């Protein structure tokens, strides 16, 4: 699911600002940008993000600078957060690399904002001392909380959409079941008609005809598939009401529903059932697309 969160934390003369942007992705793809941090702190950040988000492409931007201070008479009111320093050589290397990539892909030249976003180009003007671990982690927690709120709102909207699609699948399944109940009788009439034409309206052996009809009906029987279809749809409904991450389990159920529909379609001897299976697959594809957005 998509979302955005921003957090700011200030302590010990330093201020950390963390922004988290998330877009849809089947798995968790995390990228850290901005301030140069120790591997230990990066591991803590990664662990916190993984604990909060299971799926999505996330870009976490971290900026650390000297904390804002009140202006003093001696500085003419020019107090405030210290400006960051730009490393010209790092900027030149980043621009060259991005320009080469843009030329290879046939896209426009990189702009200044993209160059400045590359690691090592902007160096925060932060005071010397211990690494700003508490400030960064506090800002990260605030950003993740904001992100969670946005994703929760989107999740509720997705749940409403998915329930409507599951209702459509349930209705189509009911129509298929009603048609399937009449299949043995239709097979009997169809087979009897064909045999009479072949035998030139001669008398038929009812026992032999019943045996052949039973064989055909058994091959066309979709009772098990219909039962499993109900089970899968109801499990999907239950997951939509369950707390926590359910996207991967919904992915699995979508695959299983598709498998049952394929089997029903392959067994079908009825044009009406085949048509309903096509409709059900179209609805399922819409479910599949939306499930990719579910946490």
N, C-alpha and C positions, 0 to 999 in steps of 0.2 A: 504494500500500500504506500501511497505517497504521503509526504508530510514534511513539516519544517519545525525546528525548535531552536531557540536561542537562549543561552544562559550567560550570566555575568557574575563573577565572584571576585571580591577584593579583600586582601589581607596582607599585612607585613610589607606595605609599600608597593605591592604589585597587584595588577588587575588582569584577570583572565577572562576572555570572551570566547565562547564556544558556540559554533553554529552547526547544526545537523540537518542535512537534507536527505530525504529518502524518496526513491522511486521504485516502481515495481520490478521484482526480480524473483526467479524461482528459488534461489538460494540466497545466503547472506554474502554480499560483496562489500567489504569495508575498505575505505580509503581515508587515510589521515593526511591532512594538509596543514601548512602553516608553521608554527613555531617548532624549532628543533628541540626534541625532547629525548630523554634517555630511553633506552630499550625497556627498562623496568617500568617507567611511567606509561609508555606506549602499550605494554602488555596489560597494565591495569585498565587503561582506556578501552582496549579491545575486549577485555573480559566484561566490563560493565555494559558495553554496547551489545555484546552477544547475549548477556543475561536479559537485556531489555527488548531486543529485536531478534526474531528468528529468520525472517525472510526480508529481502529488499537490497537494493544497491544504495549504500549509505556513503555520503561524503561528510567527514567530520573536519571542520576548519577550526584551528586553535590559534588564538592570538594572545600574546602575553606582553604587557607593557608596564611602565611605571604607573603607579596609581595616581589618579587625578588629585591635585592639591589646590587649595584656595590660592588665589592670586595675592601677591604681596606688593606693597608700595614700591619696593625696589625694582620689581620686574615690569612695572608699568601695566599691570593687569594681564600680562601674557602668560600667567601660570596655566597649568592643566596637564593633560597627559603628554608625555614626551613622544616626539615623533619617532617612528621606526626608521631604521637605516636601510638603504638599498645597496646591495652588493652589485656594482656595475658589471663586473666580470661574470658573475653568476647569471645576471639578467641577459647578458650578451649570449652566453652559451645556451640558455633556455630559449631565447628568441631564435637562434640559429637552428636548434633542434626542432622547434615547433614549425618554423618556416619550411624546413626540409620535409617534414611530415605533411604539411598542408599542400606543398607542391606535388608530392607523390599521390595524395588523395584527390587532388584537383579541387581543393576548397580554398577559401579566402585566406589571406595572410593573418597570422595571429595578432590580436589586439593587445594593448598594454595591460589590460586587466588580467588576461590569460597568462601573460609573462610573469606578472607580479604574484600570481597564485601558485607559481611553481616553487617547490621546496628550496630553501636556501637563498631565494632572491631578496625577500624582505626579512631583515633581521630585527627582531623586537628590541627596542631600547629599554631593556629591563635592568634594574640594579643588580649588581653582583650579589652572590649569596647562594643559598640552597635552592634547589630546583623548586618551581612553584607548584608542587604536587597538590597541596590542599586546594589552592585556588582553581587549578584546572579541573580537578575531579568534582568540585562543588559546582562549577559552571557547567560541566558535562551533565551532571545529574539534573540540573535545572532545564537544560536543553532537551534531554531525553524525556523528561516529564511533559514538556510542552509538545514534543513530537508525539508522545503516546496519546495525548488528548486529541490531536488532529487525526491520528490514525484510528482512534476509537470511534470518532464521529463518522469517518468514512466506512469503518467496519459495520456500523449499524445500518447504513444505507445499502451496503453490499448484501447484508443478511436479508433485508426486505426484498431485494431483487432476486436473490437466489431462491428464497422461499416461493416466490411467484413462479419461477421456472420449474421448481420441483412439483408445484401444483399442476403445471401443464403436463409434466411427465406422468404424474399419477392419473390424470384424466385420460391420457393416451393409453396408458397401461390397462385401464378399465375397459376401454373400447376394444383393445386387442383381445382381452380375456373373453369379452362377450362374443366376438367373432370366432375365437378359438373353440368355444363350446359347441358351435354349430358345425365345425369341420368334419367330424365323423359322419354325420348325416349327409353332408354334401359329397363327401368321398364315396359313400355308398351309392347315392343316386348317379354320380358321374361314372363310377365303375360299372354299374348295372346297365347304364345306357350304352357304354362302349361295348360291353360283352354282347348285348342284344343285337347291336349293329353287326358285330363280327359273326354271330351265329344266325343272323337273318331271322331275328325275333323268335328263336327257339326257346324252349323252357329252360330256366336257369336253376342250378342247384343252390338253394338258399344257404345251406351249410358252407359250401365252398365259397360263395360270395361273401358271407360273413367273415370267414377266415381271412380272405384277401383284404377286406376292408379293415379288419383289426390290425393287420400288418402295416397297412398304409397309415392308419391313424396313429399307431405307435411311433412311426418314424416322424410324423408331423406334430407329435405331442410337445407342447411348450409349457406344460404345467410347472415344471421345475424352474424354468427360466423366469416365468412370471412371479413365482414365489420369491426367488432371489432378488428380482427387480424391486419388489415391495420392500424387502429387507434393506437393500442398499439405499433406497430413497429415504426410508425412515431413519436409518443411521445418519444420513446426511443432515436431515432435519435436526436430529439430536445434537450433532456437532455444532450446528449454527447457534444453538442455545447454550452450548458449553463454554465455560471460561477458558482462557489461555489460548495458545496457538493451535489451530486446527487445520491450517492450509494443506499440510502434507497429507493428512488423513483424508481430507476432501479430495485431493488429487487422486488418491488410490481408489476411492469410491467412484469417482467419475470414470476411471478406467474400467472398473468392474461393471458399471451400468452399461458402458459401451460394449463390453464383451457379451453381456446378456442380450442386448439389442441385435448384435451381429448374429448370434446363434438363432434368435427368433426369426430374423430375416432369412437365414439360410434354410430353416426348416419349413418356412411358410409355403403353403400350397394355395394361399388365397391372395388375390391381388389387393383386396381391401387391407389385409393385415400388412402386406409389404408396403403399401402406401403409408400406413400409420407408423411403421418402423422408420421410414424416411423422415416423417415429421418429428418423431421422437429424437432421432439423431441430430436434427437441426436444432432442437431445443437444447439437447445435451451439449452441443458445440458452444452455445451461448453460456451454459453453465461452466464449461471448461475454461472459457476465456476469463470469466469473472473470478473463478477459483484461483487463477494465477495471481490475483491481487490480494488474496486473503492471507493474513498473517498465520 
